[in-house]
Amino acid sequence: MYYYPPSIQDLIKNFARLPGIGEKTAERFAMYLLRAPRREAEQLARSILELKEKIRLCSVCFSLSDEDLCRICREPSRDTGLLCVVENPADMASIEKSGAFKGRYHVLSGALSPMDGIGPDDIRIKELVARVEQGGIQEVFIATGTSVEGEATAAYLFDVLESFPVKVTRIASGVPIGGDLKYVDQLTLKRAIDMRRSMSRK
């Protein structure tokens, strides 16, 4: 990159630090911004600064928000008796995009991983228990990932919540719609078989 002026080199290096962005893509981004109107570059810079200045964690569910309460926690039409537990805000966004869930959320900010030194006190399990203790929640829907860490977290939460008068459910997993069985990995296939359901209409 020595053939570019230092300011362009710096921009390329900064773009290349982003996940999934290689040097060639970073170079294309830099060249695009170089040709773009100044207003567009200023809007991008302003958006990045506002992200760092305004975004915080919701004081109730710990998702991302630009106010004390996130949009979902403020929405009165949401089912306050149904609480979905996810590992991170991106998981919550995926569930929201499906349009299938109308309850509230609790973001753990991670998953249990003893190998990495992440225990129950390092994620927001105490806060989850406190919400359940307050009452009003009928079902806790655990939607952590199906990785080893996600499964361990789900099992731990089940044990923790077992003493409370709430229904604890786990997100189903298995063969995706339209999936060809010969391309499905063994763990996913085993889970699909273990969680098979009756097709009887009776």
C-alpha positions in Angstrom: 0.0 0.0 0.0 3.1 2.2 0.0 1.9 3.6 -3.4 -1.0 5.4 -1.6 -0.7 8.6 0.4 -0.6 8.0 4.2 -4.2 9.2 4.8 -5.5 6.6 2.3 -3.3 3.9 3.8 -4.6 4.7 7.3 -8.2 4.5 6.1 -7.6 1.1 4.4 -6.0 -0.2 7.5 -9.0 0.9 9.6 -11.5 -0.6 7.3 -9.5 -3.9 7.2 -9.8 -4.1 11.0 -13.6 -4.7 10.6 -14.6 -8.4 10.8 -15.0 -10.0 7.4 -13.2 -7.2 5.6 -10.0 -8.0 3.8 -7.5 -5.6 2.4 -8.9 -5.6 -1.1 -12.4 -4.8 0.1 -11.0 -2.1 2.5 -9.2 -0.6 -0.5 -12.5 -0.5 -2.5 -14.2 1.2 0.4 -11.5 3.8 0.6 -11.6 4.5 -3.1 -15.4 4.8 -3.0 -15.2 7.4 -0.2 -12.5 9.3 -2.1 -14.9 9.7 -5.1 -18.1 10.2 -3.0 -19.5 13.6 -2.2 -18.1 15.2 0.9 -21.6 15.1 2.5 -21.7 11.3 2.2 -18.4 10.9 3.9 -19.5 13.3 6.7 -22.7 11.3 7.2 -20.7 8.1 7.6 -18.3 9.7 10.0 -21.2 11.3 12.0 -23.0 7.9 12.2 -19.9 6.2 13.6 -19.5 9.0 16.2 -23.2 8.9 17.2 -22.9 5.1 17.6 -20.1 5.5 20.1 -21.8 8.4 21.9 -25.4 7.4 22.1 -25.6 3.6 22.2 -26.0 2.0 25.7 -27.5 -1.1 27.2 -31.2 -1.1 28.0 -31.7 -0.9 31.8 -34.2 -3.8 31.7 -33.3 -6.3 29.0 -29.6 -5.3 28.3 -30.1 -5.0 24.6 -28.7 -2.1 22.6 -30.6 1.2 22.9 -30.1 4.9 22.5 -32.4 5.6 25.5 -32.7 4.1 29.0 -35.3 1.7 27.8 -35.1 0.0 24.3 -37.9 0.2 21.9 -39.2 -3.3 22.7 -39.2 -2.7 26.4 -41.2 0.5 25.8 -43.7 -1.2 23.5 -47.0 -1.7 25.5 -48.4 -4.4 23.1 -45.7 -6.8 24.0 -46.5 -9.9 26.1 -44.9 -9.1 29.5 -45.5 -12.7 30.7 -43.3 -14.2 28.0 -39.5 -13.7 28.3 -37.0 -14.8 25.6 -33.4 -15.3 26.8 -30.7 -14.8 24.1 -26.9 -14.6 24.2 -26.5 -11.2 22.4 -28.4 -8.4 20.6 -27.8 -9.9 17.2 -29.7 -13.1 18.3 -32.6 -10.9 19.4 -32.6 -9.1 16.1 -32.8 -12.5 14.2 -35.8 -13.5 16.3 -37.4 -10.1 15.7 -36.9 -10.4 11.9 -38.9 -13.7 12.0 -41.9 -11.9 13.3 -42.8 -15.0 15.3 -42.2 -13.7 18.8 -44.3 -11.0 20.6 -42.9 -11.1 24.1 -40.0 -9.4 25.8 -36.3 -10.2 25.9 -33.4 -10.7 28.3 -29.9 -10.5 26.8 -27.2 -12.5 28.7 -24.3 -10.7 27.0 -22.5 -14.0 26.4 -22.7 -17.7 27.2 -21.1 -20.0 29.8 -17.7 -21.1 28.7 -15.5 -22.5 31.5 -12.6 -23.1 29.0 -12.6 -19.3 28.4 -13.1 -18.4 32.1 -16.7 -17.3 31.6 -18.9 -18.4 34.5 -22.4 -17.6 35.8 -21.2 -14.3 37.3 -19.8 -13.1 34.0 -23.1 -13.0 32.2 -26.4 -11.5 33.2 -27.9 -14.5 34.9 -28.5 -12.8 38.3 -30.4 -10.0 36.5 -32.6 -12.7 34.8 -33.3 -14.3 38.1 -34.2 -10.9 39.6 -36.7 -10.3 36.8 -38.3 -13.7 37.4 -38.5 -13.0 41.1 -40.4 -9.8 40.5 -43.3 -11.9 39.2 -45.5 -11.5 36.2 -43.5 -13.8 34.0 -45.2 -17.1 33.0 -42.7 -18.5 30.5 -39.0 -18.2 30.1 -38.1 -19.1 26.5 -34.4 -20.0 26.3 -33.0 -19.2 22.8 -29.3 -19.5 23.4 -27.3 -21.1 20.5 -26.9 -24.8 19.8 -23.1 -24.7 20.4 -21.6 -26.5 23.4 -21.6 -23.1 25.2 -25.2 -22.3 24.3 -26.4 -25.8 25.4 -24.5 -25.5 28.6 -26.0 -22.1 29.3 -29.5 -23.4 28.6 -29.0 -26.4 30.9 -27.7 -24.1 33.7 -30.6 -21.7 33.3 -33.1 -24.6 33.5 -31.5 -25.7 36.8 -31.6 -22.1 38.2 -35.2 -21.4 37.1 -36.5 -24.8 38.1 -37.5 -23.6 41.6 -39.6 -20.8 40.3 -43.3 -21.1 39.2 -42.5 -20.4 35.6 -42.6 -22.6 32.5 -39.1 -23.0 31.0 -38.9 -23.8 27.3 -36.1 -24.2 24.8 -35.9 -23.2 21.2 -36.3 -26.2 18.9 -33.5 -27.1 16.5 -33.1 -29.6 13.7 -33.3 -30.0 9.9 -34.0 -26.7 8.2 -37.0 -26.3 6.0 -35.9 -27.2 2.4 -32.8 -29.0 3.8 -31.6 -32.2 2.2 -30.8 -34.8 4.8 -27.5 -35.9 3.1 -26.1 -32.4 3.7 -27.2 -32.1 7.3 -24.5 -32.6 9.9 -24.8 -35.5 12.4 -25.4 -33.4 15.5 -28.2 -31.5 13.9 -29.8 -34.7 12.5 -29.5 -36.3 16.0 -31.3 -33.3 17.5 -34.0 -33.4 14.9 -34.6 -37.1 15.6 -34.6 -36.7 19.4 -37.1 -33.8 19.1 -39.4 -35.5 16.6 -43.1 -34.9 17.0 -46.3 -36.7 16.2 -48.1 -36.0 13.0 -51.4 -37.4 14.2 -54.4 -35.1 14.0 -56.1 -37.0 16.8 
